[in-house]
Structures are given as structure tokens and as C-alpha cells.
Amino acid sequence: MDRWDEMAARAVAGDYMETGRRSHQMRRNDVAPATSVRKTLDPNAKDDSDGGE
């Protein structure tokens, strides 16, 4: 079972808190919360998370 399937199974079982704990462990100190994935892959990418404004 891959990671996404495991997270989905925990969500269906109502164990979303465990998924949150595991996500927190994978958090990186060099990336701010809610950073666009495009921005992490290409630092020069336009961040359109503000709705394009």
C-alpha cells in the first residue's frame, strides 16, 4: 500500500489525526507553510496562490 492509500484508509476510518501527525513529521524548516509546490520545484515560478492578483 502506498502512502496516499494509507492516508486515504486512515481518513475513511476517521483517523485523520494520525495522518496529521505524520504530515507534521515530514514538514520542512526551509519551506513556509502553504508554499506553492511550483515554488518549491522552481524558485523563480510565479506563485499564483493569491488568486492571480
Secondary structure, 3 states (H helix, E strand, C coil): CCHHHHHHHHHHCCCHHHHHHHHHHCCCCCCCCCCCHHHHHCCCCCCCCCCCC
